[in-house]
Amino acid sequence: MSQGTPAATDGWQPSERARARAAYRRTQHRRALLVAGVATALVVAAVVSVVTTAPGWERAREAFFSPERAWEVLPEVAAGLWLNLRVWVVASVVALVVGMLLAVVRTSRVPALFPLRIFAVGYVDVFRGVPLLLVLLLVGFGLPALRLPWLPVSAAFLGGLSIVVCYTAYLAEIFRAGIESVHPSQVAAARSLGLSRGQAVRRVVLPQAVRNVTAPVASMLVSLQKDSGLISILGAVDAIRAAQIATTGDYNFTPYVVAGLLFLAISIPLTRLVDAWSARQGWRGELRGVAGAGVVR
């Protein structure tokens, strides 16, 4: 390469049209930010005005937004939230594993697994169609009635079991969609290389399937974290139950607001991480598709 080439490259300047387009984009971006900011400020001001001018605002503020009461009940509600987090982690791991197994069984074409496929279909249909609250009541009050000596009957265990039973059905369908999104030619190519069908599923299909459904699975786990608060109806002293106990006697509902804020402090960052991951996966997927097709969009 001649010595004059780098100098020519270093001296490159965008054309007048390119500079005009860049300036136009910056102007449009600033204008969009200004409009969004003004619209948001107007909406917030309208909501605040309506709420604070309501006839019962002072009474509602004392009953729901008392800083002193919030600080007083924060340790008890936070201790209850720790139970919710433990139930969430354990239930998530179990539901992921069992859901994956159900998806593999349901998509299998091995004749000997036909009874298990029928069970997987029935399981998914039943527990996707029954409300979680109803499952909590049936499991929470039905299993202890059997008096099985080996079955724990604590409210936290039975509540977590109910959540696992329901969310396993949803996760199984998500994983099944991911498995079926992998083209059959992937299995054929793996078999041509000498892999058995089981090895092809384990080493070729499942990694791609999990990668394809990472975002919806993560969204489902965020929802599971929120629904872990439903174990309070069985008597487990979680964040919601602790807030309920704290409201007894004085009818100040600030503890419920504290519990809600603690749940939001966990769910909102998780949701933003899922959104960022989804956007990143979508961008990378588009690049992989472009590279594989050998075209430029």
N, C-alpha and C positions, 0 to 999 in steps of 0.2 A: 504494500500500500504506500502511495506517495506521501511525502510529508505535508503536502498542501491539503490533503483530504481532511484530517482532524481540524485544521484551522477553519476550513469551510463549514464543517459541521458545528464547531463551537460558535461560529458567527451567525448561525441560523436565527431568524426572527419570524414570528408568526405574521401572517398577512394581515392587511387592514380588515378584511372581512372576518378573519378568525378573531381578531381583537374585538370587533364590534359584536360578534356573537357571544363572546365571553362576558363582555360588559352588559349585554342584554340579559343574560342568564343571572348575573349578579343582581341586577335591578329587579328582576322578577322574583328572585329569592327573597330579597329584602322586603319587597312589597307583600309577598305571601306571609312572611313572618309578622309584619306589621298588622295585616288584616286579621291573622289568627290571634295575635295578642289582644287587639281591640275587642274582637268578638268574645274571647274568653273572659276578659275583664267585664264586659257588659253582662254576660250570663251570670258570672259570679256575683256581681253587684245586684242583679235582679233577684237571685236566690236569697242572698243575705238580707235584702230589703224585705222580701215577702216573709221570711222566717222571723226576723227580729221585730217586725211590726205586727205580728200576729197577737191576738189578745192573750193567749196563754203562753207566750214565749218565756216570761220570767219564771213561771212555774215549771215549764218544761226544761228550762236551763238548769234549775236547781235539782230536778229529778233525774236528768240524764247526763249533765255535763258539769258535775261538781268536781273541781280539781282536788279538793281536800279528800273527798271520798275515793276518788280514783287512786290517789297516792296511798291511801290506807289499805285498799283491797288488792293493790298490785302484786304483793308477794304471794298471796293465796292463789290468785288467778294465774300467775306465772308458773307456780308449782303445778297447777292442774294442766297447764299447757305442756309441761314436760311429759306428762302421761300421753297427751295427744301425739306428741312427736315420736315417742317410743312405739305407739300403736301404728303410726303412719309408716315408720321405717320397716318394722317387722311385716306388716301387711303388704307393703309394696314389694318386698323381696319374695314373699311367698306367692303373691298373686302373679308376679312376673314369671316365676319358675313354672307354676302350675298352668298358667295361661299359655306359655310356650309349648308345654307338653300337650295340652289339649289341641292346640293349633297343628302341631306335627301329626298327632293321631288323626285329626279330622281330614288332613290333606293327604294322608297315606293311602296307597292303593294296595297294600298287602291284604290278601283275603282273610288271613287269620286275625287281623285287627278290626274286622267288620263290627263285632259287638262293641268294641271301644269307640268306633266312629259313631255308632248309633247313640251311645251314652254321651259322647261329646256334643253331638247335635242337640239332644234333648236338654243337656245341662245348660248350654248356651241359650237356647230358646226360653227355658224356664226362668233363669236368673237375670236375663236381660229384660224380661217382661214383668217381673215382680218388683215393686218399689223397695228400695233399701230399707226404709223405715219398717215395712212389714216384715222383711227378713230379720231385722233386728229383734222385733217382738217375738217372732216365732222361734228363733234360735235362742234368744235370751230367756224365754219362759218355757220353751218346749224341751230343750235338751236337759236342763236340770230336773225336769219331771221324770226322766228316764232313770235317774239315780245310778248312773254308770260310775263305778268306783274309780276308774282311771281318767275320768273326764274332769278337768278343772271347771269350776262353776263361778269363777270370779267374773265380775261385770266387764272388766277390761278384756279378759280373754274371750268371752262370748261376743262382745261387741267387735273385737278385732276379727274373730272368725266370721261374723256376718259380713263385714266389709270385704274380707278376702273372698268369700263365696260369690258376692255380687261382682266385684271388680275383676275377678278371674274370668268371668264370662265376657266382659267387655274387652279385656286384653287379649283373650283367645281369638276374638274376631279380628282385632287389629293385626295380630301376628299372622292370622290366616290370610288376610289381605296382602300382607307383606310377602308371604311365601308364594302366593299365586301371582304376585307382580313380577317374580323372577321368570324369565322366559324359559320354556322347556329345553331350548337348545343348550342352556347352561348345563343341565343334567346330562344331556346327550354327549356334550363335549367331555364332561367329567368321566362318564362311563367309557368313552372311547380311549381315555388315558389309563384305564384299568381300575378305576375306583368302583367300589360296590355302590348300590343305591343308597345304603345308609351313610357311607362315607361321602357321597356326593351331596346328600342333604345336609350333613353336619359341616362339611368343609366349604361347600360352594353356595348352597341355597340359603341356609340360615344366616351366614354373615351378611349377604346382600339384603335379605328380607329385614333383618334387624336395622340395618342402615337406612332402608327405605321408610321405616315406620318409627324412627327415633322421635320425631317431633310429636306425632299423635300419642305415642306411649308416654312421653314426658308430660304432655297436657293432661292425660288421664291420671298420672301420679300426683299432679298438682291438685286435681279435683279430689283425689283420695285424701290428701292432706286436709282439705276443707271438711270432707264428710267424716273425718275421724272424730269430729265434735259430736256426732250423733250417738256415740256410746254413752253419753250422759243420760239418755232415757232409760238405760238399764241400771243406773245408780252409780256408775263409775265417776269418781270425783276428778273430772278433767276440768279444763278451763271454763266450760259452760256451766257445769255443775257447781264449781266453786263460785262462779258469779251468781248463780241462783241461790246458793246458800247465803251469800253476802247480802242479797236483797231482802232476805227474810226479816220481817220486823219493822224496818224503817221505810220499805217501799221506795227506796232510792235505786233507780235502774242504771246508775253509772257503772257498776261492775259489768253489766252486759256490754256497754260501750268499750270498756277496757278489754274485755275478752275479744270483741270484734277487731279492735286495733291490733292486738297481738297476733291474731290470725292473719290480718292483712300484712303485718310486718314480715311474715314468712311467705305468704302466697304471692304478693306483688313482685318481690325480687325473683322468685321462682318463675313466675309468668314471663317477666321480662327476659330472663335467661332462655326460656323456651322459645320466645319470639326471635331472639337474636340467633339462636341455634337454627331455627327453621329458615330464617333468611339466609344464613350462611350456607346451609345445606342446599337450598334452592339455587343459590348463585353457583356453588361448586358443581351441582348437578347439571346446570345449564352449560357450564364450561366443559364438563365431561362429554355431554351430548354433542356439543359443537366439535370438540376434538375427535370424537368417534366418527361423526358423520363426515368430517373432512371439509366442512364448509365454514364460511364466515358470514355472520348475520350482519 
